[in-house]
Amino acid sequence: MTAELVRGQNHTLPQTRLEIRVSAGTPVVAGATLGDERGTVRGIEWIAHPGSPQLPGLEVSQQAAADHRLAVDLEALPAGAHRVTVLLALPVGAGGPVRFGAVPAPFVAVTGLDGTEIATFTLTDLDAESAVSALELYRRQDAWKVRAVGQGYAGGLAEMLADQGVTDPAALAGSIQEAVTRGLARSVAPPPPRTPEADRVRHATGSADHRPTAPPPAAPEPPEPLADPATTGPAHTTQPHTAQPHTAPGPAAAGASAAGPSTGGPINYAHPRRQHAAPPSPPPAAPPAQPGQPAQPVAGDATGWSMDERLYNQIWGMFEDLARAVAAYRSAVDFAESRMDQELDRALSDPRNRIGGAGDRAREAARAKRDELASRAREALDRDLAQLAAEAAVVEPALPAAYAGWGNPVWHAHRIPMEIPMALRIGDLHLPERTDLRIPLLVRLPLERGMWVDSGRTTSEAAALMDTDRLRRLAMETAVAHAARLLAVYPPGEFAVHVIDPAGSAAGPLAPLVEAGVLAGPPAAGPGGVASVLAHLTRRVDLVQMAVRARAADSLPPDLDTGEQLLVVNDFPHGFDDRAVTQLRYLADEGPAVGVHLLMVADREEASAYGPVLDPLWRSLLRITPVADSHLADPWVGHAWTYEPLTIPPGSRVLEQVLAAVAAARRAAGR
């Protein structure tokens, strides 16, 4: 039976191999310190954090995330360690909340390896604190217990580490936040909050979902705004869908909801994963299954107001299920290896095993146990993977054009829509445990931040094997394909594309856009062209910002295009002076909130001449690659996922057909 702890309460732990699961509703940093009998941390070697995530018997996440799984083996802790304190902190400078009082209360659960909850603790009554000691595991008379702590620190991570007795806590806190910043630059954003029941409806038995569940509260709570970090960095807060189907919240709505938790009424501290209510619309019923067999998967098997929203939630549910299933498998294999190493150490340290064949038998027995545990873990993973593969097989053909790859027939019958979809597919993700199981990578629309197609040869092995000119052309073709997809999923005239090609080196890849006549103007070349386009878009950002702040949209100039704008920049920083670089950074920071977005094609190494001044620019963009690369991480357990760019089938004319449809729709609309 699960013990629901309150601050100061303790509970005996029935086992020593544990997981500590954190669900915060917003990206947080998770770490842990080891303490001796007096609770003293003996040095940085007793601290696990994103920059140094592993200690003997302890492993924490390598990035800030809304959910964490911390692995603990109390028997494997260093000699003299009698206490494990779990620490949570809000990332600094990520654009998200700066105090725990502005977000839902974090929820922490101590579980067994099978996911069974042993004790839970909801950290309520936090206000100005930006860091908190959540709970501690401590040894008492050869038994281990867990205590709910909930001690908050308004001074943040440095103050909390100082309270733990850490030497030079400010320097350590700075290095931790730097590691977190690097992690945010590669993290895929979680989707906006699901319906209040928190998880998609899963009819299949043997699901890959390993999330613990809990009894519903006495009365359902209304959904609260949750922090939804943008694809790789600063967090943006969005509201769950509560009204119009197909309609994604616009920039103004997103900004308003972001201010809500800190400026509105009292914060509801009931954690969203503990809310239970009926979904807004039921998913389609699954066909009946044979007794003892998993139910047949159904496209749209998730909650949502429309089929597009149900498919969107289903895809993200599959992504999360795969991440957690593989995490459970890897954790089990690591445990099997760790146990074998411990048994081998004990066997070899016993003098009696040095005589005859006793040592060999002990080694064989330890390896046999390891193989058995790993085999059982793989069987469980294979069941989960098979279920997810069956689900993917029915979901992929049912996807609308915005969610579908170029090879999906839906693109050949595509018609320009009258409203924008919820999201756009920009690639696929997969893990090495099963590379043919691809999860679509969806980004919300309107775009919450820009993208950067990395044209550098030093970014991955696949890129290093390619000719430089071929790689740059492939990167620009990738950017053109993404621009075409964006044009095709927006209503006529509500999305404009500008291109900066300073040296005119991208004429070939840009030909489909130019020949279709869908660009806002000819590709800008030379320093003068660069300055002109940047000045035009910077002026637009300034005017719209002033109109929004003054609530005077009617005062905008009549010639101002209020539709979404995309700036495609090739071969950066060629043709950019210091003023142009400053304007580009301004557009990256301020543009998305008022509908101006960047799509850059660049090699970061070539831009290194500007020094660290451009580091914030790179971090503000979602890095994608023209070739497969393992550089993205999920927001739940932090796996390194291989990103596969979308490719147009050889010989296909789908890109030209789509752009022709965009041009025809614009002519019909008189734009």
C-alpha positions in Angstrom: 0.0 0.0 0.0 1.4 3.4 -0.9 2.3 5.8 1.9 1.2 9.4 1.0 3.6 11.4 3.1 3.3 14.9 4.4 6.2 17.2 5.3 8.4 15.6 8.1 6.8 12.2 7.9 8.9 9.1 7.3 8.2 5.6 6.0 10.3 2.4 6.0 11.7 1.2 2.7 11.0 -2.5 2.0 13.8 -2.8 -0.6 17.1 -1.1 -1.5 16.8 -1.0 -5.3 14.6 1.9 -6.0 13.5 4.6 -8.5 12.6 8.1 -7.5 10.1 9.6 -10.0 9.6 13.3 -10.2 6.7 14.9 -12.0 6.8 18.7 -11.9 4.7 20.0 -14.8 7.6 22.3 -15.8 11.3 21.6 -16.5 13.2 21.3 -13.3 16.8 20.3 -12.5 17.0 17.1 -10.4 20.1 16.1 -8.4 21.1 14.3 -5.2 23.7 14.5 -2.5 25.1 11.9 -0.2 25.7 12.6 3.4 27.5 10.8 6.2 26.1 10.0 9.6 25.9 13.7 10.5 24.5 14.6 7.1 27.7 16.1 5.9 28.5 16.1 2.2 32.2 15.2 2.0 32.9 16.7 -1.3 31.7 17.2 -4.9 32.3 13.5 -5.5 29.3 12.9 -3.3 27.0 15.1 -5.5 25.1 13.8 -8.5 23.8 16.5 -10.9 23.3 17.0 -14.7 27.0 17.7 -15.2 28.1 14.6 -13.3 25.0 12.3 -13.2 26.5 9.1 -11.9 27.8 8.0 -8.5 28.1 4.5 -7.1 24.6 3.4 -6.4 23.0 6.7 -7.7 22.1 8.1 -11.1 20.2 11.3 -12.0 19.0 12.9 -15.2 21.5 14.8 -17.4 19.1 17.7 -18.3 16.2 19.7 -17.0 12.8 18.0 -17.7 9.3 17.9 -16.5 9.6 14.3 -15.5 12.6 12.5 -13.9 13.5 8.9 -13.0 16.4 8.7 -10.5 17.9 5.3 -10.0 19.1 4.4 -6.5 20.9 1.2 -5.2 21.3 1.8 -1.5 23.6 -1.2 -1.1 26.0 0.1 -3.7 26.5 3.6 -2.1 30.0 4.6 -1.1 31.2 3.4 2.3 30.2 6.0 4.9 27.1 7.3 3.0 24.1 7.2 5.3 21.8 9.6 3.6 20.6 10.5 0.0 18.9 13.9 -0.3 16.9 14.5 -3.5 17.2 18.2 -4.7 15.0 20.0 -7.2 15.7 23.4 -8.8 14.3 25.6 -11.5 16.7 26.3 -14.4 18.2 29.8 -14.4 17.8 31.9 -17.5 15.6 29.5 -19.5 12.7 31.9 -19.8 10.5 29.7 -17.6 9.1 30.2 -14.1 11.5 31.6 -11.5 9.7 30.4 -8.4 8.0 27.2 -7.4 5.0 29.2 -6.3 4.1 30.0 -9.9 3.9 26.3 -11.0 1.9 23.3 -9.9 3.3 21.5 -6.9 6.0 19.0 -7.8 5.1 15.3 -7.1 7.7 12.8 -6.0 7.3 9.1 -5.7 9.6 6.4 -4.4 8.9 3.2 -6.3 10.3 -0.3 -6.8 11.9 -1.4 -10.0 8.5 -2.7 -11.2 6.9 0.8 -10.8 5.0 -0.1 -7.6 4.7 3.1 -5.5 6.2 2.8 -2.0 5.8 6.4 -0.8 4.7 9.7 -2.4 5.0 13.3 -1.5 3.5 16.4 -3.0 5.6 19.6 -2.3 2.9 22.1 -1.5 3.1 25.6 0.2 6.1 26.7 -1.9 6.2 30.4 -2.9 9.4 32.4 -3.7 11.7 29.4 -3.5 13.5 28.3 -6.7 15.2 25.3 -5.2 13.9 22.6 -2.7 15.2 19.6 -0.8 12.4 17.2 -1.7 13.0 14.1 0.3 15.8 12.1 1.8 16.5 8.4 2.1 18.4 7.7 5.4 19.8 4.7 7.3 18.5 4.0 10.8 19.8 1.0 12.7 20.6 -1.0 9.5 17.2 -0.2 7.9 16.5 2.4 5.3 13.7 4.9 5.5 12.4 7.8 3.4 11.4 11.2 4.9 9.4 13.9 3.2 11.5 17.2 3.6 10.1 19.9 1.3 12.6 22.5 2.5 12.6 25.4 0.0 15.3 28.0 -0.7 14.6 31.4 -2.1 18.3 31.8 -2.8 18.2 29.0 -5.3 20.6 26.2 -5.9 23.6 27.9 -4.4 21.8 28.5 -1.1 20.5 24.9 -1.0 24.0 23.5 -1.7 25.5 25.7 1.0 22.9 24.3 3.4 24.1 20.8 2.5 27.6 21.9 3.6 29.1 22.1 0.1 32.3 24.0 -0.3 32.0 26.9 -2.8 28.4 26.3 -3.6 28.0 29.2 -6.0 30.7 27.8 -8.3 29.1 24.4 -8.3 25.6 25.9 -8.8 27.0 27.8 -11.8 28.5 24.7 -13.4 25.3 22.7 -12.9 23.2 25.5 -14.6 25.7 25.5 -17.5 25.2 21.8 -17.9 21.5 22.3 -17.8 21.7 25.0 -20.5 23.6 22.7 -22.7 20.9 20.0 -22.2 18.1 22.4 -23.0 19.8 23.1 -26.3 19.1 19.5 -27.4 15.8 18.7 -25.7 12.6 18.1 -27.6 9.8 19.9 -25.9 7.0 17.9 -24.4 3.6 18.4 -25.9 1.1 20.8 -24.3 -0.8 19.3 -21.3 -3.1 16.5 -22.1 -6.7 16.3 -20.9 -7.0 16.3 -17.1 -6.9 12.6 -16.9 -3.2 13.1 -17.7 -2.6 10.1 -19.9 -4.0 9.1 -23.2 -6.6 6.3 -23.2 -4.9 3.0 -23.8 -7.2 0.1 -24.6 -4.4 -2.3 -25.3 -3.3 -4.7 -22.6 0.4 -5.0 -22.0 0.9 -1.3 -22.8 4.4 0.1 -22.9 3.2 2.8 -20.5 5.1 2.4 -17.2 3.7 5.5 -15.5 2.3 4.8 -12.0 -1.3 5.7 -11.4 -3.0 6.9 -8.3 -6.6 7.0 -6.9 -8.6 10.1 -8.0 -9.1 12.9 -5.6 -12.4 13.5 -3.9 -13.4 16.2 -6.5 -11.9 16.9 -9.9 -9.7 20.0 -10.2 -9.8 22.3 -13.2 -6.7 22.1 -15.4 -4.0 24.7 -14.6 -1.6 26.3 -17.1 1.5 24.2 -17.4 5.0 25.3 -18.5 5.6 24.1 -22.0 9.3 24.6 -22.9 9.9 25.5 -26.5 11.7 22.9 -28.5 15.2 23.5 -27.2 15.3 26.2 -24.6 13.3 29.0 -23.0 10.0 27.8 -21.6 6.7 29.1 -22.8 3.4 28.5 -21.0 0.4 27.4 -22.9 -3.2 26.5 -22.0 -4.8 23.2 -22.7 -7.3 23.2 -25.6 -10.7 24.0 -24.3 -12.6 25.2 -27.2 -12.3 25.4 -31.0 -11.1 22.2 -32.7 -8.0 22.5 -34.9 -7.1 25.9 -33.5 -3.8 26.3 -31.9 -3.3 29.2 -29.4 -1.8 32.3 -31.1 1.1 34.3 -29.8 -1.0 36.7 -27.9 -2.8 34.0 -26.1 0.4 32.2 -25.3 1.8 35.3 -23.8 -1.3 35.9 -21.7 -1.3 32.5 -20.3 2.4 32.7 -19.4 1.6 35.6 -17.1 -1.3 33.9 -15.6 0.2 31.9 -12.8 2.2 34.8 -11.3 -0.2 37.6 -11.8 -3.6 36.1 -11.5 -5.5 34.4 -8.6 -4.2 31.8 -6.2 -2.2 28.9 -7.6 -3.9 25.5 -7.5 -1.3 23.2 -6.0 -3.0 20.0 -7.0 -0.6 18.4 -9.4 -2.0 17.8 -12.9 -1.0 14.2 -13.0 -3.3 13.7 -10.0 -6.4 15.2 -11.7 -9.0 12.9 -13.1 -12.0 13.9 -15.2 -13.8 12.8 -18.3 -12.1 13.6 -21.6 -13.6 16.3 -23.8 -14.5 13.8 -26.5 -14.3 10.0 -26.4 -11.7 8.3 -28.7 -12.9 5.8 -31.2 -13.7 2.4 -29.8 -11.0 -0.3 -30.4 -12.1 -3.6 -32.0 -12.6 -6.4 -29.5 -9.6 -8.5 -28.8 -9.3 -12.2 -28.4 -9.1 -13.3 -24.8 -5.6 -12.9 -23.4 -4.5 -10.9 -26.5 -3.8 -7.2 -26.8 -6.5 -5.1 -28.3 -6.1 -4.0 -31.9 -4.6 -0.5 -32.0 -6.8 2.3 -33.4 -5.7 5.6 -35.0 -6.9 8.4 -32.8 -6.8 6.3 -29.6 -6.3 9.4 -27.4 -8.4 12.1 -26.0 -9.0 15.4 -27.8 -11.5 17.7 -29.3 -10.9 16.7 -32.9 -9.3 13.8 -34.8 -6.2 15.9 -35.5 -5.8 16.6 -31.7 -6.3 13.0 -30.9 -3.7 11.9 -33.4 -1.3 14.6 -32.0 -1.8 13.3 -28.5 -1.5 9.7 -29.6 1.9 10.4 -31.3 3.2 12.0 -28.2 1.9 9.2 -26.1 3.7 6.7 -28.3 6.9 8.8 -28.0 6.6 8.8 -24.2 5.8 5.1 -24.1 8.8 4.2 -26.1 11.1 6.4 -24.1 9.9 4.9 -20.8 9.9 1.3 -22.1 13.5 1.6 -23.2 14.5 3.4 -20.0 13.0 0.5 -18.0 14.9 -2.0 -20.2 18.2 -0.2 -19.9 17.8 0.2 -16.2 17.2 -3.5 -15.8 20.3 -4.4 -17.9 22.4 -1.9 -15.9 21.2 -3.5 -12.7 22.0 -7.0 -14.0 25.5 -5.9 -14.9 26.0 -4.1 -11.6 24.8 -7.2 -9.6 27.1 -9.5 -11.6 30.1 -7.2 -10.9 29.3 -7.1 -7.2 28.9 -10.9 -7.0 32.2 -11.4 -8.9 33.9 -9.0 -6.5 32.6 -10.9 -3.5 33.5 -14.2 -5.0 37.1 -13.2 -6.0 37.7 -11.6 -2.6 36.9 -14.9 -0.8 40.1 -16.9 -0.4 38.2 -20.2 -0.5 37.2 -19.5 -4.1 40.9 -19.4 -5.1 41.2 -23.1 -4.7 40.1 -25.6 -7.4 37.2 -24.5 -9.6 35.2 -22.6 -7.1 36.1 -19.3 -8.6 35.2 -20.4 -12.1 31.8 -21.7 -10.9 31.1 -18.5 -9.0 31.8 -16.5 -12.2 29.6 -18.7 -14.3 26.8 -18.4 -11.8 27.1 -14.7 -11.7 27.1 -14.4 -15.5 24.1 -16.8 -15.7 22.1 -14.6 -13.4 23.0 -11.6 -15.4 22.0 -13.2 -18.7 18.7 -14.4 -17.1 17.8 -10.9 -15.9 18.8 -9.3 -19.2 16.8 -11.8 -21.1 13.6 -11.2 -19.1 14.1 -7.5 -19.6 14.4 -7.9 -23.3 11.3 -10.0 -23.5 9.3 -7.3 -21.7 10.8 -4.7 -24.0 10.0 -6.7 -27.2 6.4 -7.0 -26.1 6.2 -3.3 -25.7 7.9 -2.6 -28.9 5.7 -5.0 -30.8 2.6 -3.2 -29.4 4.0 0.2 -30.4 5.0 -1.0 -33.8 1.4 -2.3 -34.4 0.1 1.1 -33.3 2.5 3.0 -35.6 1.3 0.8 -38.5 -2.3 2.0 -38.1 -1.5 5.6 -37.1 0.9 6.5 -40.0 -1.7 6.0 -42.8 -4.3 8.0 -40.9 -2.2 11.1 -40.5 -3.2 14.4 -42.0 -0.7 16.1 -44.3 0.8 18.3 -41.6 1.7 15.2 -39.6 2.6 13.0 -42.6 5.9 12.4 -44.3 6.4 13.3 -48.0 5.9 9.7 -49.1 2.3 9.6 -47.6 -0.3 9.7 -50.4 -2.2 12.3 -48.5 0.2 14.9 -49.9 -0.8 14.2 -53.5 -4.4 15.0 -52.7 -3.5 17.9 -50.4 -5.6 21.1 -50.5 -4.5 24.3 -48.9 -6.5 24.5 -45.6 -8.6 27.4 -44.2 -7.1 27.2 -40.8 -3.7 26.1 -39.5 -3.2 22.7 -37.9 -2.0 22.0 -34.4 1.5 20.9 -35.4 3.9 20.2 -38.2 6.1 17.1 -38.7 9.7 18.0 -39.2 11.3 14.6 -39.0 11.3 11.2 -37.3 13.0 9.9 -34.1 14.1 6.4 -33.2 16.2 4.6 -30.7 18.8 1.9 -31.3 16.7 -0.8 -29.6 14.5 -0.8 -32.7 15.5 1.5 -35.5 12.6 0.7 -37.7 10.1 2.0 -35.1 9.9 5.7 -36.0 8.1 8.3 -34.0 7.1 11.5 -35.9 8.7 14.6 -34.5 6.0 17.3 -34.3 6.4 21.0 -33.5 3.5 23.1 -32.5 2.1 25.8 -34.8 2.5 28.7 -34.8 6.2 28.0 -34.3 7.3 28.9 -30.8 11.0 29.2 -31.9 13.0 29.0 -35.0 15.0 26.2 -36.5 18.6 25.8 -37.6 19.7 23.3 -40.2 23.3 22.4 -39.3 25.4 22.3 -42.5 28.7 21.5 -40.6 30.8 18.4 -41.3 31.9 18.1 -37.7 28.5 17.5 -36.3 28.2 13.8 -36.9 29.9 10.8 -38.5 27.4 10.8 -41.4 28.1 14.5 -42.1 31.9 14.0 -41.9 31.7 11.4 -44.7 30.0 13.9 -47.1 31.6 16.4 -49.4 31.3 19.9 -48.0 29.4 21.3 -51.0 27.1 18.3 -51.2 26.3 18.7 -47.5 25.5 22.4 -47.8 23.3 21.8 -50.7 21.5 19.0 -48.8 21.0 21.4 -45.8 19.5 24.1 -48.0 17.2 21.5 -49.7 16.1 20.5 -46.2 15.3 24.1 -45.4 13.4 24.6 -48.6 11.3 21.5 -48.0 10.4 22.7 -44.5 9.5 26.1 -45.8 7.2 24.5 -48.4 5.5 22.4 -45.7 4.8 25.5 -43.7 3.4 27.3 -46.7 1.2 24.3 -47.6 -0.4 24.0 -44.1 -1.3 27.7 -43.6 -4.4 29.3 -45.2 -3.7 31.3 -48.4 -1.7 34.5 -47.7 -1.3 33.9 -44.0 2.3 32.7 -44.2 5.1 34.5 -46.1 8.7 33.3 -46.7 11.7 35.7 -47.1 15.1 34.4 -48.2 18.6 35.8 -47.6 21.2 34.2 -49.8 24.1 36.6 -49.6 26.4 35.0 -52.2 23.6 33.6 -54.4 25.0 30.1 -53.7 21.6 28.5 -53.1 20.0 29.2 -56.5 19.6 25.5 -57.2 17.9 24.4 -54.0 15.8 27.6 -54.0 14.5 27.0 -57.5 11.2 25.3 -56.5 10.2 28.3 -54.3 11.3 30.9 -56.9 9.7 29.2 -59.9 6.4 28.6 -58.0 6.3 32.4 -57.2 5.5 31.8 -53.5 8.3 33.9 -52.0 7.6 37.4 -50.6 10.3 38.7 -52.8 13.4 37.6 -54.7 16.2 36.0 -52.6 18.2 38.9 -51.0 21.9 38.9 -52.0 24.8 41.0 -51.0 25.2 43.2 -47.8 22.5 45.6 -49.1 20.0 42.8 -49.6 20.7 41.4 -46.1 20.3 44.8 -44.5 17.0 45.5 -46.4 15.3 42.2 -45.4 16.4 42.4 -41.8 15.3 46.0 -41.5 11.9 45.1 -42.9 11.3 42.3 -40.5 12.7 44.1 -37.5 10.3 47.0 -38.2 7.5 44.5 -38.3 8.4 43.1 -35.0 8.7 46.5 -33.4 5.3 47.7 -34.7 3.4 44.6 -33.8 5.0 44.6 -30.3 3.9 48.2 -29.7 0.4 47.5 -31.0 0.0 44.4 -28.7 1.3 46.3 -25.7 -0.9 49.2 -26.4 -3.8 47.0 -27.3 -4.1 49.1 -30.5 -4.1 46.6 -33.4 -6.1 49.0 -35.5 -3.2 51.4 -35.5 -0.9 49.2 -37.5 0.0 50.6 -41.0 -2.3 49.3 -43.7 0.6 47.9 -45.7 1.9 45.8 -42.8 1.5 42.0 -43.5 0.1 40.6 -40.2 0.5 37.0 -41.4 3.2 34.7 -40.1 6.7 35.4 -41.6 9.5 33.0 -42.1 13.1 34.2 -42.8 15.3 31.6 -44.4 19.0 32.5 -44.0 21.6 30.6 -46.1 25.3 30.5 -45.5 25.3 32.5 -42.3 27.4 34.5 -41.3 28.5 35.4 -44.9 27.3 38.9 -45.7 26.5 39.8 -42.1 28.1 42.7 -40.3 27.8 43.4 -36.6 24.6 45.3 -37.0 23.0 42.5 -39.1 24.0 39.9 -36.5 22.4 42.0 -33.8 19.2 42.3 -35.8 19.2 38.5 -36.4 19.5 37.8 -32.7 16.7 40.3 -32.0 14.5 38.5 -34.5 15.3 35.1 -32.9 14.5 36.4 -29.4 11.5 38.6 -30.0 10.1 37.5 -33.4 8.3 34.2 -32.5 5.9 36.0 -30.1 4.7 38.2 -32.9 4.9 35.8 -35.8 8.4 36.2 -37.2 10.5 33.0 -37.3 14.0 32.0 -38.4 15.1 29.0 -40.4 18.8 29.2 -40.7 21.2 27.1 -42.7 24.7 27.5 -41.1 27.8 25.8 -39.8 28.4 26.9 -36.3 32.1 26.4 -36.6 32.3 28.9 -39.4 30.4 31.4 -37.2 32.9 31.0 -34.4 34.7 34.2 -35.4 32.0 36.1 -33.7 32.9 34.4 -30.4 30.4 33.6 -27.6 28.2 36.5 -28.7 26.3 34.1 -30.9 25.9 31.3 -28.3 22.4 32.5 -27.2 21.3 32.5 -30.9 22.2 28.9 -31.4 20.6 27.9 -28.1 17.4 29.7 -29.1 16.9 27.6 -32.2 16.0 24.0 -32.7 18.9 22.3 -34.3 18.0 19.8 -37.0 20.3 18.1 -39.5 20.2 17.2 -43.2 21.5 13.7 -42.3 20.7 11.3 -39.5 22.2 12.4 -36.2 21.8 11.4 -32.5 21.5 14.9 -31.0 18.0 15.3 -29.6 16.8 14.2 -26.1 13.3 13.5 -24.9 11.9 15.5 -22.0 11.1 12.5 -19.8 14.2 10.4 -19.3 16.8 12.1 -21.6 17.5 9.4 -24.1 19.7 10.4 -27.1 17.3 10.0 -30.1 18.4 9.7 -33.7 16.8 12.3 -35.8 16.0 11.4 -39.3 15.1 14.3 -41.7 12.1 14.0 -43.9 13.1 13.1 -47.5 11.2 13.4 -50.7 10.9 10.0 -52.5 13.3 9.7 -55.5 11.7 10.9 -58.7 8.7 12.3 -56.9 7.3 15.7 -57.9 5.4 16.1 -54.7 7.3 19.3 -53.7 6.5 21.0 -57.0 2.8 19.9 -56.8 2.5 21.2 -53.3 4.0 24.6 -54.2 1.8 24.8 -57.3 -1.2 24.3 -55.0 0.0 27.1 -52.7 0.4 29.5 -55.6 -3.1 28.6 -57.0 -4.7 29.0 -53.7 -3.2 32.5 -53.3 -4.4 33.5 -56.8 -7.9 32.3 -56.0 -7.8 34.3 -52.7 -6.5 37.4 -54.5 -3.3 37.5 -52.5 
